[in-house]
Structure formats: structure tokens, C-alpha cells
């Protein structure tokens, strides 16, 4: 694969935050009398506000926003167990060394995403797209289109690196190349991604005339 820049999802792609995510949402579900498993099956890769609207049908936007602020506070403060996924730090360091631009494009809010990036010890990206910056979250293409724009690149020249079905759909809809890392086997349109990997450790990047050349290492 050839590209000019990378657009990385955060949770589940660069950072293992699953224990913290599930703690926050399970507690929320129990407090609201909602099935925790139904909540966990729905939330991954989506903005928190999208999930709250889904599980709070008929409630006012004011009530939903109150729940969002409470949940955001919990998620931003609880980083116990949050860590960089294998290969993440090395890959970002390699891109920086080669001068290849990259961004983080997450469904998380600024407080939550920033706390998790810092807890994982990953470098601050020059471009950090969060939920506050887009009107329509993943699986809509808005976030990845904005990420490409902020890098100064056409979407087709960017590689989206994602683990969640919603994020994979977002990257494809944006017209980017897509690498699926440890994605569920039943993720929709998985047959349309450019590369399927089980770990970021399988990505090798070198400088090329196009910008970056990506090869798979097994």
C-alpha cells in the first residue's frame, strides 16, 4: 500500500481502554435499568452522545446532555488499566522519524480521549479530531474527512487504521484506504478493507516517492 498520511482511531486501535470503557457503561446501564450487555454490544466505535440517545428514547435533550456530562467525567477520571496496544508507540515513533503525517480521529470527547492518550504514554498528534469537532460521528464519514482535511491531504491519500465496525464503515465512506486491526469477523464490509491485521506490530512503514509504503510483517 502507498499513502501520504495516517488517520488512527484511538480506543481499541492505539489504546486498550476496554476495561475502563466497560466499567463506565456497565455502571451507567445498571443505574438506568438498561441491559449492560445490550449497551456493550452497541457502544463501541460510536460517540457517547449517540449511544445515550439510543438508550434514552423519548427523553429530553437536556436530560441526555446531563447524562453525557456525568459519564464523560467518569470516563476522563478512570484510566486504570489503560495502556498502549502492542506496536502503537513504535509505529507512531517511526512515522515521526520518517516525517509522515498522522492524526488521531476518535469518537471520544476531548477530556476522555486526552486522558486515555496520556495514560497510554502516546505522543500528542498535531491533528486530534474528537467528537466535539464533527456533527455526525462514525459510521458517518465526517470525522475521517475532517482528519484528512486537517492533514492537508485528499482522503484517498490517507490510510485509516481502525478496529471497530463503525470506524471501518466511516473510513470506507470517506473514501480512504482502510486497515482493519483486530476487527470482529462479522464486521460489515470487512471484505472491502485494504488490509486485515491482528496487531499494529504487523505494520511496517518505509519512505517512498508517494510518501509512505506500507507492508505487512507476519
N, C-alpha and C positions, 0 to 999 in steps of 0.2 A: 504494500500500500504506500501511496505517496500523499503527503498533506503539507499544509503550511502552518497549522496550529491545532492545538488540542483543547477540547471542552470536556472537563471532567465533572461527573456527578460527585457528590460528597459522600453521603451516608450509604454504606454498602459497596461503594466503589473505591474511594480512597480511605475511608474511615469505617471501622467496625463500631457502630453505635447502637447495635441491635438491643443489647440488654437495657440501655438507658431508654431507648425509644419504647420498648415493650413495657418497661416499668411504668412510664408516664401514662401510656394509653390504657393499660390494664386497670390502673387505679382510676383513671377517668371513667372508663366503662363501668366499673363496679359502682362508682359514686352516682352515675347516671342511670343505672339499672339496664345497661345495654350488654349484650353478649360480648365478652372480651375477645373471643375467637373471631366473631364477625368483624369486630373493629380491626384486629390484627390482619385479617385477610384483605382488608380494604385499603389501609393507610399507606402502604409502602410506595415511595416514589411520588406521592401527592403532597400538595400543600396542606398544612394542618387545617386551615380555614375551609378547604374543600371537604375534608373528612368530617369536620364539625357540622357543616351544613347538611351533609348526607345523613348523619346520625341525629340531627336535631330538626327534623321536618316540622314545619308549622310554627316553629319558634321565631321570635323576632330577631332581626339582625343585631339589635342591641344586646340581646341575651347571648347570641352566638359570639359576638365580639368580646363579651365579658369572659366567656369560657376560653376563648383563644388566648387572652392575656394571662389568665391563670395557668393554662397549660404551657404557654411559652416560658413563663417564669420558672416552672418546674423543670422543663427540659434544658433551659440555659444553665441552671444551677446543678443539675445532676449529670456529671460527666464521669461517674465511677465506672471503670471498665472500658471507657472509650479509648481506642488505640488505632494507630495507622495499620492498614491492612498490608500483608506481605507484598513487597515490591513498590509500594506507593512512594515512600520517601526517596528511594533510589531513582525511580523513574522521573520524579519532579526535579531532582538534582541534576539528572542527565539532561533534561530539557533546558534547564537554566544554563548549564555548561555549554550546550550547543547553540544557545541563543534562539531557541524555538519557542514562540509564544504559546501560553496556555492560560486557561481560565477555569475557575470553579463555577459551575452552574447548578444551583441547588434549589430544591423546593422549600428548604428551611428558611426561617427568618434570620435577620442579621444577628440578634443575640444568640440564638441557638446554633447557627452554623459557625459563628465566630468562636463560640465556646468549644465546640467539638473539634474544629481545626486546631485550635491552640492546645487542647488536651492531647491530641494525637501527635503534636510536635511537627506539623507540616508547615512549609513556608507560606507566607502571605502572598496570594496571587495579585498581580496588577489589576486583573479583572475578576471581580467576585459578584456574580449575579445571584441575588436572593429573591425570596417571594415578594418582597416589597416593591420590586422593580418591574414586575410583569403583571398584566391584567389577567391573563389566562395561564394557569400553571400547567405543568405536564399532566396529561399526554399531549396538550396543545403545543405547537412549535415555538411559541413566543419566547420562552427562556433561551433556547438554543439559538434562535435568530438574533436575539439581543447579544448573546455572548459572542457570536461571530462578528457582529457589527462593532462591538467594543474592541475586538482584536484587530479590526480593520481588514477583515477577510470575508470573502464570499463563503456562504455556508458549505458549498461543495468542496472548498479547500480545507475544511475543518473535519477532524475526527472526533466524534462524540464517544466517550467511554462511559458505559452505563451498566448497572446490574438489574434495575427494576423494569418491569414491563412498561409502566407509564413513561419512564425516561427513554426507553428504546423507541417507543412509538413517537415521542416528542422529537428525538433526533432524526428519525426517518422522515417525519412530516416536515422538518425544517430543511430537508434536502442535504443533510450532512452524511458523510460516511459514518458508520457506526460499528464500534467494537463492543460486543456484549461480554461482560466478565462475570462468571458465576451466576448467570441468569437462570431463572426457572425454566425447566424443559418445556413447559406448556405456555411460555410467554408468546403472545400473538406476534405474528410477522417475524419471528426469530429466523425464519429462512431467508429474510431479506437483508440481514446484517452482513457486513463485510468480513467479520472475523468473530469467532466464538472462542473464548478462553475460560480457563478455570481460575486464573490468577494474573495479577498485574506483572508478576515475575516472568511471565511468558512474552512480554512485550520488549523487543529490542529496537532502539531508535538510533539512526545514524543520519548525518548531514547528507543532503542530496541537492541536486540542482533545483528541485521543486520546493525544497525547504527541509522536509524530513522524509526519511524512508523507514517504514515500519516492517519488521519481520517477526515471525513467531518463533519462539525458542521453546522446545519441549525437553 
